[in-house]
Amino acid sequence: MDLEAAGLSFEDGVEIEGVGEVDLVVEGWVVVELDGYTYHCDEYQFGLDRWRDRRLVARGFLPLRFTRKDVYAHQVVPDVQRALEWWGVSKSVTKVVAGAERA
């Protein structure tokens, strides 16, 4: 996974209020979560992940979840780029209409 080589800015281990720490935030609003089976195999964790995703969306982020296989298959960067292209226009329009940038 080489987000930097793709020209994408990102931060790792970002703490988001009301959600907790996320793995990566790309371009300030796409949240990339890398889910390993060890910590995401029970009903409680599965439900918690869905709750976190809803909280992220409510705060203006787009959560994308990937597995280790996705990373090895080099699927993360293309999927993030597609999300940025697809949602980027409506994200910009939303910011203009709202009249404020998200902190």
N, C-alpha and C positions, 0 to 999 in steps of 0.2 A: 504494500500500500504506500504509494508515494504521492501524497497530496501536494507536497512542496514542489516536486518536479512538474506537476500539472499546473503550477502557478496559483494554487489555492492557499489562502492564509488560514491557519487553524491554531487553536490552543488545546492543550490536553489537560485532563483533570480539572475541568471548570466546575466551580460550585455555583449552582443556580438556585436562587431563593425559592423555597416551596417545593423543590424537587430533590435537591442534593447534588452530589458530584456526578458529572457525566464524563464519558471517556474523551470525546472530542467535540469542539464547536468549530465548524468550518464556515468561513466568510461571515462570522458573527451571528448566524441564525440556523444553520443546519447542524443538528446534533447527531453525531455518529456514536452509536453504542455497539460495542463488540461483545457479543454474548457467548460465553463459554457454557458448555453443557453442565459443568460441575455446579455452577451457581444459579442456573436457570432451569433446573429439571423438576422442581416441585411446583405444586399448585399455588402455594403462597407466593413464591418468587415470580411465577408467571403472572399472577394477578397484580403484584406490585409493579412489574414492568409496564403493564397496560395502564395502570394508574399514573405512573410517571410520564408515559407518553401523552396522556390526556392533559396533564399539568403543563407539560412543555408546549403543547399546541395552544393552550389557553394563554400562555405567556409569549406567544409569537414565534416560537421555534418550530422547526420541522424535524421530528425525530426519524432517523433511519437506523434500523437494527441489522447487524451483520453477524454471521457465524465465522468461525475459524476457516471453514471451507471457502466461504466467500472471499476472505482475505487471500488465501492461497490461490484461488482462481482469478485473482486480480479484478474482482468485481466491484470493490468499494469505490475506487476513483471514478469509473464510468457512471456508476449509479448516482454518486454525489453530483457529478457534472450535469447529468440529465435533470436531477432535481433542481439544481441551481438555474438551469436554462428554463425549465418548465415553470417553476414557481417564482423565479426572479422578477418577472414582469409584474405579476399580480402583487408580489411583496412590495415592490416600489410604489405601485399605485396605492396600496393600502397605507403606506407611510405618508404619502402626500395627502390623502384624504383625511387621515387621522390628525395630520398636522404636527406630529411629533415622532422623533426617533425613539426606539426602544433603548434603554440604557444597557 
